[in-house]
Amino acid sequence: MTSSTISPQQPFNQDEAIWSSLKQAIVKSSGFQRWQGEQDLTVNQEQNIDIQVRRYLEETLETLAY
C-alpha cells in the first residue's frame, strides 16, 4: 500500500483560499453591486458578505436555469 504525501488539511486550505479569492472578485463585480443595491437590507439587517455572495450566486444560477 502506498501512502499519500498530501495532508488531509491541504485540500481544505486550498478550497478556502479559492473561495476567498472568488468571493472578493464577486464582491467587486458590477452585477453583485447592483444586486446588493436592490436588496432590502437596512443597516441592522445587513448580512455578512459570505451569506450575501452565496445568495447572489443562488439567485443568479436560478435565473440562468430558466
Phi and psi restraints in degrees (range 20) as a CNS / XPLOR table:
assign (resid 1 and name C) (resid 2 and name N)
       (resid 2 and name CA) (resid 2 and name C) 1.0 -95.5 20.0 2
assign (resid 2 and name N) (resid 2 and name CA)
       (resid 2 and name C) (resid 3 and name N) 1.0 150.5 20.0 2
assign (resid 2 and name C) (resid 3 and name N)
       (resid 3 and name CA) (resid 3 and name C) 1.0 -105.0 20.0 2
assign (resid 3 and name N) (resid 3 and name CA)
       (resid 3 and name C) (resid 4 and name N) 1.0 148.6 20.0 2
assign (resid 3 and name C) (resid 4 and name N)
       (resid 4 and name CA) (resid 4 and name C) 1.0 -84.2 20.0 2
assign (resid 4 and name N) (resid 4 and name CA)
       (resid 4 and name C) (resid 5 and name N) 1.0 143.6 20.0 2
assign (resid 4 and name C) (resid 5 and name N)
       (resid 5 and name CA) (resid 5 and name C) 1.0 -94.2 20.0 2
assign (resid 5 and name N) (resid 5 and name CA)
       (resid 5 and name C) (resid 6 and name N) 1.0 -2.5 20.0 2
assign (resid 5 and name C) (resid 6 and name N)
       (resid 6 and name CA) (resid 6 and name C) 1.0 -89.4 20.0 2
assign (resid 6 and name N) (resid 6 and name CA)
       (resid 6 and name C) (resid 7 and name N) 1.0 126.9 20.0 2
assign (resid 6 and name C) (resid 7 and name N)
       (resid 7 and name CA) (resid 7 and name C) 1.0 -74.3 20.0 2
assign (resid 7 and name N) (resid 7 and name CA)
       (resid 7 and name C) (resid 8 and name N) 1.0 150.3 20.0 2
assign (resid 7 and name C) (resid 8 and name N)
       (resid 8 and name CA) (resid 8 and name C) 1.0 -59.8 20.0 2
assign (resid 8 and name N) (resid 8 and name CA)
       (resid 8 and name C) (resid 9 and name N) 1.0 -26.6 20.0 2
assign (resid 8 and name C) (resid 9 and name N)
       (resid 9 and name CA) (resid 9 and name C) 1.0 -81.4 20.0 2
assign (resid 9 and name N) (resid 9 and name CA)
       (resid 9 and name C) (resid 10 and name N) 1.0 -22.6 20.0 2
assign (resid 9 and name C) (resid 10 and name N)
       (resid 10 and name CA) (resid 10 and name C) 1.0 -59.2 20.0 2
assign (resid 10 and name N) (resid 10 and name CA)
       (resid 10 and name C) (resid 11 and name N) 1.0 -47.9 20.0 2
assign (resid 10 and name C) (resid 11 and name N)
       (resid 11 and name CA) (resid 11 and name C) 1.0 -60.4 20.0 2
assign (resid 11 and name N) (resid 11 and name CA)
       (resid 11 and name C) (resid 12 and name N) 1.0 -39.1 20.0 2
assign (resid 11 and name C) (resid 12 and name N)
       (resid 12 and name CA) (resid 12 and name C) 1.0 -63.6 20.0 2
assign (resid 12 and name N) (resid 12 and name CA)
       (resid 12 and name C) (resid 13 and name N) 1.0 -43.8 20.0 2
assign (resid 12 and name C) (resid 13 and name N)
       (resid 13 and name CA) (resid 13 and name C) 1.0 -63.7 20.0 2
assign (resid 13 and name N) (resid 13 and name CA)
       (resid 13 and name C) (resid 14 and name N) 1.0 -39.1 20.0 2
assign (resid 13 and name C) (resid 14 and name N)
       (resid 14 and name CA) (resid 14 and name C) 1.0 -66.1 20.0 2
assign (resid 14 and name N) (resid 14 and name CA)
       (resid 14 and name C) (resid 15 and name N) 1.0 -42.4 20.0 2
assign (resid 14 and name C) (resid 15 and name N)
       (resid 15 and name CA) (resid 15 and name C) 1.0 -60.9 20.0 2
assign (resid 15 and name N) (resid 15 and name CA)
       (resid 15 and name C) (resid 16 and name N) 1.0 -42.1 20.0 2
assign (resid 15 and name C) (resid 16 and name N)
       (resid 16 and name CA) (resid 16 and name C) 1.0 -64.2 20.0 2
assign (resid 16 and name N) (resid 16 and name CA)
       (resid 16 and name C) (resid 17 and name N) 1.0 -40.5 20.0 2
assign (resid 16 and name C) (resid 17 and name N)
       (resid 17 and name CA) (resid 17 and name C) 1.0 -66.8 20.0 2
assign (resid 17 and name N) (resid 17 and name CA)
       (resid 17 and name C) (resid 18 and name N) 1.0 -40.4 20.0 2
assign (resid 17 and name C) (resid 18 and name N)
       (resid 18 and name CA) (resid 18 and name C) 1.0 -64.5 20.0 2
assign (resid 18 and name N) (resid 18 and name CA)
       (resid 18 and name C) (resid 19 and name N) 1.0 -45.7 20.0 2
assign (resid 18 and name C) (resid 19 and name N)
       (resid 19 and name CA) (resid 19 and name C) 1.0 -61.3 20.0 2
assign (resid 19 and name N) (resid 19 and name CA)
       (resid 19 and name C) (resid 20 and name N) 1.0 -41.0 20.0 2
assign (resid 19 and name C) (resid 20 and name N)
       (resid 20 and name CA) (resid 20 and name C) 1.0 -62.7 20.0 2
assign (resid 20 and name N) (resid 20 and name CA)
       (resid 20 and name C) (resid 21 and name N) 1.0 -44.8 20.0 2
assign (resid 20 and name C) (resid 21 and name N)
       (resid 21 and name CA) (resid 21 and name C) 1.0 -65.7 20.0 2
assign (resid 21 and name N) (resid 21 and name CA)
       (resid 21 and name C) (resid 22 and name N) 1.0 -42.8 20.0 2
assign (resid 21 and name C) (resid 22 and name N)
       (resid 22 and name CA) (resid 22 and name C) 1.0 -63.5 20.0 2
assign (resid 22 and name N) (resid 22 and name CA)
       (resid 22 and name C) (resid 23 and name N) 1.0 -44.1 20.0 2
assign (resid 22 and name C) (resid 23 and name N)
       (resid 23 and name CA) (resid 23 and name C) 1.0 -60.4 20.0 2
assign (resid 23 and name N) (resid 23 and name CA)
       (resid 23 and name C) (resid 24 and name N) 1.0 -42.8 20.0 2
assign (resid 23 and name C) (resid 24 and name N)
       (resid 24 and name CA) (resid 24 and name C) 1.0 -62.8 20.0 2
assign (resid 24 and name N) (resid 24 and name CA)
       (resid 24 and name C) (resid 25 and name N) 1.0 -40.8 20.0 2
assign (resid 24 and name C) (resid 25 and name N)
       (resid 25 and name CA) (resid 25 and name C) 1.0 -65.9 20.0 2
assign (resid 25 and name N) (resid 25 and name CA)
       (resid 25 and name C) (resid 26 and name N) 1.0 -40.5 20.0 2
assign (resid 25 and name C) (resid 26 and name N)
       (resid 26 and name CA) (resid 26 and name C) 1.0 -64.5 20.0 2
assign (resid 26 and name N) (resid 26 and name CA)
       (resid 26 and name C) (resid 27 and name N) 1.0 -44.5 20.0 2
assign (resid 26 and name C) (resid 27 and name N)
       (resid 27 and name CA) (resid 27 and name C) 1.0 -60.6 20.0 2
assign (resid 27 and name N) (resid 27 and name CA)
       (resid 27 and name C) (resid 28 and name N) 1.0 -33.0 20.0 2
assign (resid 27 and name C) (resid 28 and name N)
       (resid 28 and name CA) (resid 28 and name C) 1.0 -81.9 20.0 2
assign (resid 28 and name N) (resid 28 and name CA)
       (resid 28 and name C) (resid 29 and name N) 1.0 -11.3 20.0 2
assign (resid 28 and name C) (resid 29 and name N)
       (resid 29 and name CA) (resid 29 and name C) 1.0 -73.6 20.0 2
assign (resid 29 and name N) (resid 29 and name CA)
       (resid 29 and name C) (resid 30 and name N) 1.0 149.5 20.0 2
assign (resid 29 and name C) (resid 30 and name N)
       (resid 30 and name CA) (resid 30 and name C) 1.0 -67.4 20.0 2
assign (resid 30 and name N) (resid 30 and name CA)
       (resid 30 and name C) (resid 31 and name N) 1.0 -33.2 20.0 2
assign (resid 30 and name C) (resid 31 and name N)
       (resid 31 and name CA) (resid 31 and name C) 1.0 -63.1 20.0 2
assign (resid 31 and name N) (resid 31 and name CA)
       (resid 31 and name C) (resid 32 and name N) 1.0 -44.0 20.0 2
assign (resid 31 and name C) (resid 32 and name N)
       (resid 32 and name CA) (resid 32 and name C) 1.0 -66.4 20.0 2
assign (resid 32 and name N) (resid 32 and name CA)
       (resid 32 and name C) (resid 33 and name N) 1.0 -42.7 20.0 2
assign (resid 32 and name C) (resid 33 and name N)
       (resid 33 and name CA) (resid 33 and name C) 1.0 -64.1 20.0 2
assign (resid 33 and name N) (resid 33 and name CA)
       (resid 33 and name C) (resid 34 and name N) 1.0 -38.2 20.0 2
assign (resid 33 and name C) (resid 34 and name N)
       (resid 34 and name CA) (resid 34 and name C) 1.0 -66.0 20.0 2
assign (resid 34 and name N) (resid 34 and name CA)
       (resid 34 and name C) (resid 35 and name N) 1.0 -45.7 20.0 2
assign (resid 34 and name C) (resid 35 and name N)
       (resid 35 and name CA) (resid 35 and name C) 1.0 -59.6 20.0 2
assign (resid 35 and name N) (resid 35 and name CA)
       (resid 35 and name C) (resid 36 and name N) 1.0 -44.3 20.0 2
assign (resid 35 and name C) (resid 36 and name N)
       (resid 36 and name CA) (resid 36 and name C) 1.0 -61.3 20.0 2
assign (resid 36 and name N) (resid 36 and name CA)
       (resid 36 and name C) (resid 37 and name N) 1.0 -39.7 20.0 2
assign (resid 36 and name C) (resid 37 and name N)
       (resid 37 and name CA) (resid 37 and name C) 1.0 -67.6 20.0 2
assign (resid 37 and name N) (resid 37 and name CA)
       (resid 37 and name C) (resid 38 and name N) 1.0 -25.8 20.0 2
assign (resid 37 and name C) (resid 38 and name N)
       (resid 38 and name CA) (resid 38 and name C) 1.0 -81.5 20.0 2
assign (resid 38 and name N) (resid 38 and name CA)
       (resid 38 and name C) (resid 39 and name N) 1.0 -14.0 20.0 2
assign (resid 38 and name C) (resid 39 and name N)
       (resid 39 and name CA) (resid 39 and name C) 1.0 -76.7 20.0 2
assign (resid 39 and name N) (resid 39 and name CA)
       (resid 39 and name C) (resid 40 and name N) 1.0 147.9 20.0 2
assign (resid 39 and name C) (resid 40 and name N)
       (resid 40 and name CA) (resid 40 and name C) 1.0 -91.9 20.0 2
assign (resid 40 and name N) (resid 40 and name CA)
       (resid 40 and name C) (resid 41 and name N) 1.0 65.0 20.0 2
assign (resid 40 and name C) (resid 41 and name N)
       (resid 41 and name CA) (resid 41 and name C) 1.0 -106.6 20.0 2
assign (resid 41 and name N) (resid 41 and name CA)
       (resid 41 and name C) (resid 42 and name N) 1.0 117.7 20.0 2
assign (resid 41 and name C) (resid 42 and name N)
       (resid 42 and name CA) (resid 42 and name C) 1.0 -84.4 20.0 2
assign (resid 42 and name N) (resid 42 and name CA)
       (resid 42 and name C) (resid 43 and name N) 1.0 171.9 20.0 2
assign (resid 42 and name C) (resid 43 and name N)
       (resid 43 and name CA) (resid 43 and name C) 1.0 -57.6 20.0 2
assign (resid 43 and name N) (resid 43 and name CA)
       (resid 43 and name C) (resid 44 and name N) 1.0 -40.0 20.0 2
assign (resid 43 and name C) (resid 44 and name N)
       (resid 44 and name CA) (resid 44 and name C) 1.0 -72.9 20.0 2
assign (resid 44 and name N) (resid 44 and name CA)
       (resid 44 and name C) (resid 45 and name N) 1.0 -24.9 20.0 2
assign (resid 44 and name C) (resid 45 and name N)
       (resid 45 and name CA) (resid 45 and name C) 1.0 -95.2 20.0 2
assign (resid 45 and name N) (resid 45 and name CA)
       (resid 45 and name C) (resid 46 and name N) 1.0 -3.0 20.0 2
assign (resid 45 and name C) (resid 46 and name N)
       (resid 46 and name CA) (resid 46 and name C) 1.0 -60.0 20.0 2
assign (resid 46 and name N) (resid 46 and name CA)
       (resid 46 and name C) (resid 47 and name N) 1.0 126.8 20.0 2
assign (resid 46 and name C) (resid 47 and name N)
       (resid 47 and name CA) (resid 47 and name C) 1.0 -88.8 20.0 2
assign (resid 47 and name N) (resid 47 and name CA)
       (resid 47 and name C) (resid 48 and name N) 1.0 161.7 20.0 2
assign (resid 47 and name C) (resid 48 and name N)
       (resid 48 and name CA) (resid 48 and name C) 1.0 -68.5 20.0 2
assign (resid 48 and name N) (resid 48 and name CA)
       (resid 48 and name C) (resid 49 and name N) 1.0 160.0 20.0 2
assign (resid 48 and name C) (resid 49 and name N)
       (resid 49 and name CA) (resid 49 and name C) 1.0 -64.6 20.0 2
assign (resid 49 and name N) (resid 49 and name CA)
       (resid 49 and name C) (resid 50 and name N) 1.0 -32.2 20.0 2
assign (resid 49 and name C) (resid 50 and name N)
       (resid 50 and name CA) (resid 50 and name C) 1.0 -61.9 20.0 2
assign (resid 50 and name N) (resid 50 and name CA)
       (resid 50 and name C) (resid 51 and name N) 1.0 -44.6 20.0 2
assign (resid 50 and name C) (resid 51 and name N)
       (resid 51 and name CA) (resid 51 and name C) 1.0 -67.4 20.0 2
assign (resid 51 and name N) (resid 51 and name CA)
       (resid 51 and name C) (resid 52 and name N) 1.0 -40.9 20.0 2
assign (resid 51 and name C) (resid 52 and name N)
       (resid 52 and name CA) (resid 52 and name C) 1.0 -61.5 20.0 2
assign (resid 52 and name N) (resid 52 and name CA)
       (resid 52 and name C) (resid 53 and name N) 1.0 -44.0 20.0 2
assign (resid 52 and name C) (resid 53 and name N)
       (resid 53 and name CA) (resid 53 and name C) 1.0 -63.6 20.0 2
assign (resid 53 and name N) (resid 53 and name CA)
       (resid 53 and name C) (resid 54 and name N) 1.0 -41.9 20.0 2
assign (resid 53 and name C) (resid 54 and name N)
       (resid 54 and name CA) (resid 54 and name C) 1.0 -63.0 20.0 2
assign (resid 54 and name N) (resid 54 and name CA)
       (resid 54 and name C) (resid 55 and name N) 1.0 -42.5 20.0 2
assign (resid 54 and name C) (resid 55 and name N)
       (resid 55 and name CA) (resid 55 and name C) 1.0 -63.6 20.0 2
assign (resid 55 and name N) (resid 55 and name CA)
       (resid 55 and name C) (resid 56 and name N) 1.0 -42.9 20.0 2
assign (resid 55 and name C) (resid 56 and name N)
       (resid 56 and name CA) (resid 56 and name C) 1.0 -59.4 20.0 2
assign (resid 56 and name N) (resid 56 and name CA)
       (resid 56 and name C) (resid 57 and name N) 1.0 -46.4 20.0 2
assign (resid 56 and name C) (resid 57 and name N)
       (resid 57 and name CA) (resid 57 and name C) 1.0 -64.5 20.0 2
assign (resid 57 and name N) (resid 57 and name CA)
       (resid 57 and name C) (resid 58 and name N) 1.0 -41.7 20.0 2
assign (resid 57 and name C) (resid 58 and name N)
       (resid 58 and name CA) (resid 58 and name C) 1.0 -60.6 20.0 2
assign (resid 58 and name N) (resid 58 and name CA)
       (resid 58 and name C) (resid 59 and name N) 1.0 -48.0 20.0 2
assign (resid 58 and name C) (resid 59 and name N)
       (resid 59 and name CA) (resid 59 and name C) 1.0 -65.7 20.0 2
assign (resid 59 and name N) (resid 59 and name CA)
       (resid 59 and name C) (resid 60 and name N) 1.0 -38.2 20.0 2
assign (resid 59 and name C) (resid 60 and name N)
       (resid 60 and name CA) (resid 60 and name C) 1.0 -65.4 20.0 2
assign (resid 60 and name N) (resid 60 and name CA)
       (resid 60 and name C) (resid 61 and name N) 1.0 -43.9 20.0 2
assign (resid 60 and name C) (resid 61 and name N)
       (resid 61 and name CA) (resid 61 and name C) 1.0 -66.8 20.0 2
assign (resid 61 and name N) (resid 61 and name CA)
       (resid 61 and name C) (resid 62 and name N) 1.0 -36.8 20.0 2
assign (resid 61 and name C) (resid 62 and name N)
       (resid 62 and name CA) (resid 62 and name C) 1.0 -61.4 20.0 2
assign (resid 62 and name N) (resid 62 and name CA)
       (resid 62 and name C) (resid 63 and name N) 1.0 -42.9 20.0 2
assign (resid 62 and name C) (resid 63 and name N)
       (resid 63 and name CA) (resid 63 and name C) 1.0 -64.2 20.0 2
assign (resid 63 and name N) (resid 63 and name CA)
       (resid 63 and name C) (resid 64 and name N) 1.0 -42.8 20.0 2
assign (resid 63 and name C) (resid 64 and name N)
       (resid 64 and name CA) (resid 64 and name C) 1.0 -67.9 20.0 2
assign (resid 64 and name N) (resid 64 and name CA)
       (resid 64 and name C) (resid 65 and name N) 1.0 -25.0 20.0 2
assign (resid 64 and name C) (resid 65 and name N)
       (resid 65 and name CA) (resid 65 and name C) 1.0 -69.4 20.0 2
assign (resid 65 and name N) (resid 65 and name CA)
       (resid 65 and name C) (resid 66 and name N) 1.0 -23.0 20.0 2
